[in-house]
Amino acid sequence: MLARKAGLEVREGFFKLVEAEAAEEIFFTNSIQEIVPVTTFCGKNYPGKEGQLVKALHRHYEAHRETLWSTYQLDGGQMHDEE
Protein backbone atom coordinates (compact mmCIF):
# COMPACT_ATOMS: atom_id res chain seq x y z
CA MET A 1 0.00 0.00 0.00
CA LEU A 2 1.37 3.37 -1.04
CA ALA A 3 0.40 5.12 2.20
CA ARG A 4 2.33 2.70 4.38
CA LYS A 5 5.37 2.93 2.11
CA ALA A 6 5.22 6.70 2.57
CA GLY A 7 5.14 6.27 6.36
CA LEU A 8 1.53 7.42 6.70
CA GLU A 9 -0.67 5.75 9.29
CA VAL A 10 -3.88 4.53 7.69
CA ARG A 11 -6.44 1.84 8.42
CA GLU A 12 -8.42 0.16 5.72
CA GLY A 13 -11.34 -2.19 5.97
CA PHE A 14 -14.87 -2.31 7.28
CA PHE A 15 -15.58 -0.15 10.32
CA LYS A 16 -18.29 0.12 12.91
CA LEU A 17 -20.01 3.49 13.09
CA VAL A 18 -18.26 4.46 16.33
CA GLU A 19 -14.87 3.62 14.80
CA ALA A 20 -15.52 5.74 11.71
CA GLU A 21 -16.78 8.65 13.79
CA ALA A 22 -13.55 8.57 15.84
CA ALA A 23 -11.37 8.97 12.74
CA GLU A 24 -9.39 12.18 12.23
CA GLU A 25 -9.82 11.94 8.45
CA ILE A 26 -11.85 9.71 6.18
CA PHE A 27 -11.28 9.06 2.50
CA PHE A 28 -12.07 6.49 -0.14
CA THR A 29 -9.87 5.30 -2.97
CA ASN A 30 -10.62 3.72 -6.30
CA SER A 31 -9.04 3.48 -9.72
CA ILE A 32 -11.24 6.12 -11.34
CA GLN A 33 -11.45 8.86 -8.70
CA GLU A 34 -8.13 8.05 -7.00
CA ILE A 35 -8.42 9.67 -3.53
CA VAL A 36 -11.85 10.91 -2.44
CA PRO A 37 -11.80 12.82 0.86
CA VAL A 38 -14.91 12.87 3.05
CA THR A 39 -16.02 16.22 4.47
CA THR A 40 -19.12 15.14 6.42
CA PHE A 41 -20.08 11.76 7.86
CA CYS A 42 -23.09 11.19 10.13
CA GLY A 43 -23.25 14.90 10.94
CA LYS A 44 -19.57 15.19 11.90
CA ASN A 45 -17.27 17.43 9.85
CA TYR A 46 -13.89 16.22 8.62
CA PRO A 47 -11.13 18.24 6.95
CA GLY A 48 -11.77 16.70 3.52
CA LYS A 49 -9.27 17.78 0.88
CA GLU A 50 -7.64 20.14 3.40
CA GLY A 51 -6.70 17.28 5.74
CA GLN A 52 -2.99 16.74 6.29
CA LEU A 53 -3.18 12.99 5.64
CA VAL A 54 -5.18 13.42 2.44
CA LYS A 55 -2.78 16.11 1.21
CA ALA A 56 0.27 13.96 1.96
CA LEU A 57 -1.26 10.86 0.41
CA HIS A 58 -2.21 12.79 -2.70
CA ARG A 59 1.37 14.11 -3.08
CA HIS A 60 2.79 10.59 -2.74
CA TYR A 61 0.20 9.20 -5.14
CA GLU A 62 1.01 11.82 -7.78
CA ALA A 63 4.75 11.12 -7.46
CA HIS A 64 4.13 7.37 -7.72
CA ARG A 65 1.83 7.79 -10.71
CA GLU A 66 4.61 9.61 -12.56
CA THR A 67 6.84 6.52 -12.21
CA LEU A 68 4.38 4.17 -13.88
CA TRP A 69 4.90 3.15 -17.45
CA SER A 70 2.01 3.33 -19.83
CA THR A 71 1.27 0.45 -22.19
CA TYR A 72 2.35 2.75 -25.02
CA GLN A 73 5.78 3.33 -23.46
CA LEU A 74 6.29 -0.34 -22.58
CA ASP A 75 5.41 -1.40 -26.10
CA GLY A 76 8.13 0.77 -27.62
CA GLY A 77 5.71 3.47 -28.69
CA GLN A 78 3.77 1.18 -31.05
CA MET A 79 0.08 1.83 -31.39
CA HIS A 80 -2.20 -1.18 -31.87
CA ASP A 81 -5.77 -1.31 -33.10
CA GLU A 82 -8.29 -2.60 -30.59
CA GLU A 83 -9.87 -5.85 -31.73
Backbone bond lengths (Angstrom), bond angles and torsions (degrees), N, CA, C in turn:
res aa  C-N    CA-C-N  psi(-1)  N-CA   C-N-CA  omega(-1)  CA-C   N-CA-C  phi
1 M - - - 1.452 - - 1.527 108.27 -
2 L 1.292 115.73 132.59 1.453 123.10 -176.88 1.530 112.38 -59.15
3 A 1.314 117.79 -41.46 1.464 120.87 -178.11 1.525 111.61 -61.86
4 R 1.297 116.92 -43.60 1.471 119.82 179.74 1.518 111.09 -66.70
5 K 1.334 117.32 -39.31 1.459 120.56 177.07 1.521 111.11 -61.73
6 A 1.321 116.63 -30.67 1.461 121.51 179.70 1.526 111.89 -84.88
7 G 1.336 116.98 0.18 1.460 120.88 179.46 1.515 114.27 79.97
8 L 1.325 117.07 17.88 1.460 121.44 179.51 1.519 109.40 -92.94
9 E 1.310 116.28 137.81 1.465 120.85 179.83 1.525 109.39 -88.11
10 V 1.311 115.46 114.05 1.463 121.27 178.26 1.519 108.95 -135.08
11 R 1.330 115.01 155.58 1.460 121.07 173.04 1.509 107.28 -125.38
12 E 1.313 115.43 133.97 1.456 119.16 177.50 1.518 109.01 -122.84
13 G 1.324 115.31 150.36 1.448 119.16 177.87 1.511 111.71 143.06
14 F 1.317 114.74 -157.41 1.455 122.19 176.99 1.516 107.55 -100.80
15 F 1.322 117.57 134.47 1.458 121.27 -174.96 1.515 111.57 -125.96
16 K 1.317 114.85 146.27 1.458 120.43 171.43 1.524 107.37 -73.14
17 L 1.318 115.93 157.65 1.456 121.28 -177.53 1.529 111.70 -54.84
18 V 1.315 117.87 -44.91 1.466 119.96 -178.37 1.524 111.82 -64.85
19 E 1.332 117.61 -31.98 1.460 121.12 177.46 1.529 110.63 -68.97
20 A 1.321 116.09 -44.38 1.466 120.21 179.73 1.520 111.04 -64.76
21 E 1.317 116.94 -40.75 1.459 120.42 -179.78 1.526 112.04 -65.82
22 A 1.321 117.88 -24.86 1.461 121.80 -179.69 1.526 112.68 -83.05
23 A 1.312 117.56 -7.47 1.469 121.37 -177.22 1.524 110.74 -68.44
24 E 1.337 115.55 147.73 1.465 120.73 175.08 1.523 110.42 -78.44
25 E 1.332 116.33 -37.64 1.458 122.37 177.62 1.523 107.90 -141.55
26 I 1.317 115.38 149.72 1.459 121.13 176.65 1.525 107.49 -131.51
27 F 1.326 115.65 136.28 1.454 120.35 175.15 1.510 109.17 -151.58
28 F 1.310 115.26 158.73 1.453 122.92 175.83 1.522 107.83 -116.25
29 T 1.316 116.23 154.86 1.458 120.08 174.41 1.519 109.13 -130.86
30 N 1.319 114.71 148.89 1.454 120.66 172.21 1.520 108.08 -161.33
31 S 1.298 117.24 169.83 1.461 120.46 -173.48 1.524 113.81 -72.81
32 I 1.300 118.46 -20.77 1.457 121.16 -178.84 1.529 111.18 -90.70
33 Q 1.318 117.25 -49.99 1.462 121.18 -175.25 1.532 113.14 -94.52
34 E 1.308 116.85 -5.92 1.465 123.52 -179.68 1.524 111.17 63.38
35 I 1.323 119.67 -101.81 1.467 122.30 -177.49 1.522 108.07 -113.48
36 V 1.325 116.51 121.82 1.462 121.73 -177.53 1.526 108.93 -117.73
37 P 1.333 117.81 101.20 1.461 120.26 -179.78 1.533 111.76 -74.70
38 V 1.322 115.55 146.84 1.460 122.33 178.88 1.525 108.14 -100.28
39 T 1.332 116.61 131.56 1.465 119.85 178.73 1.524 112.84 -101.12
40 T 1.333 117.24 -27.90 1.467 121.03 179.43 1.521 108.89 -141.90
41 F 1.330 115.83 134.28 1.459 121.10 177.67 1.515 107.71 -143.89
42 C 1.318 117.04 120.26 1.466 123.04 -179.98 1.526 111.91 51.41
43 G 1.321 116.44 41.39 1.455 121.11 176.64 1.520 115.34 82.58
44 K 1.330 118.09 -4.12 1.464 121.01 179.27 1.527 108.56 -100.04
45 N 1.328 116.65 137.05 1.458 121.55 179.19 1.518 110.98 -88.68
46 Y 1.320 115.18 141.46 1.466 123.54 177.01 1.523 107.57 -124.72
47 P 1.330 117.79 160.46 1.463 119.62 -175.61 1.524 115.42 -67.76
48 G 1.332 118.60 -15.11 1.457 120.81 178.12 1.516 111.73 59.28
49 K 1.331 116.99 -135.13 1.461 120.68 -176.63 1.518 112.77 -68.91
50 E 1.317 118.29 -11.45 1.463 122.13 178.22 1.529 112.28 -90.56
51 G 1.317 117.54 -3.63 1.461 121.19 -179.60 1.528 111.61 -67.62
52 Q 1.310 115.98 142.87 1.463 120.60 -177.87 1.523 112.26 -63.24
53 L 1.320 117.86 -40.69 1.461 120.99 179.06 1.526 111.19 -65.45
54 V 1.311 116.57 -45.51 1.469 120.72 179.77 1.525 110.11 -62.78
55 K 1.322 117.49 -43.04 1.470 120.75 178.38 1.526 110.98 -61.21
56 A 1.333 116.32 -47.02 1.469 120.43 -179.34 1.524 110.84 -64.11
57 L 1.316 116.79 -44.77 1.459 120.29 179.83 1.526 110.69 -61.88
58 H 1.313 116.67 -41.48 1.456 120.10 179.84 1.533 110.84 -63.99
59 R 1.321 118.41 -40.82 1.473 121.28 176.45 1.521 111.16 -60.38
60 H 1.336 116.45 -46.22 1.467 120.63 179.79 1.523 111.01 -65.60
61 Y 1.323 116.98 -38.60 1.456 120.84 179.61 1.528 110.32 -64.00
62 E 1.334 116.54 -45.44 1.461 119.94 179.88 1.529 110.93 -61.37
63 A 1.336 117.23 -42.64 1.464 120.78 178.99 1.528 110.16 -63.66
64 H 1.322 117.05 -42.28 1.463 121.16 179.11 1.526 111.10 -64.57
65 R 1.322 115.62 -43.22 1.461 120.60 -178.69 1.529 110.82 -58.69
66 E 1.318 117.03 -35.59 1.461 121.15 -179.81 1.529 111.98 -67.26
67 T 1.329 117.64 -20.29 1.465 120.60 -179.12 1.521 112.87 -87.07
68 L 1.303 116.89 -11.57 1.465 120.70 -176.99 1.517 110.87 -77.49
69 W 1.292 115.16 143.65 1.457 121.02 177.71 1.510 108.91 -93.63
70 S 1.291 116.05 136.97 1.461 119.34 175.07 1.526 108.70 -81.68
71 T 1.310 116.59 162.09 1.459 121.29 176.48 1.525 109.63 -58.52
72 Y 1.305 116.96 -37.63 1.465 121.73 179.36 1.525 110.31 -60.69
73 Q 1.322 118.00 -46.50 1.464 121.43 -179.80 1.525 111.36 -67.23
74 L 1.317 117.92 -41.32 1.458 121.36 -178.90 1.520 111.97 -66.63
75 D 1.316 115.88 -28.74 1.454 120.63 -176.39 1.532 110.98 -91.82
76 G 1.312 117.71 20.06 1.447 121.33 177.66 1.515 114.38 68.79
77 G 1.337 115.96 23.93 1.457 119.36 177.55 1.514 114.31 79.36
78 Q 1.326 117.72 13.20 1.467 121.14 -179.57 1.525 110.35 -87.99
79 M 1.294 115.97 129.92 1.460 120.50 176.66 1.528 108.38 -91.73
80 H 1.322 116.33 141.19 1.468 121.32 -179.55 1.513 108.48 -126.09
81 D 1.308 116.69 141.80 1.458 121.51 175.58 1.509 109.19 -72.61
82 E 1.323 116.28 139.67 1.463 120.98 174.75 1.514 108.52 -72.49
83 E 1.288 117.51 138.32 1.477 120.72 178.70 1.497 110.07 -105.06
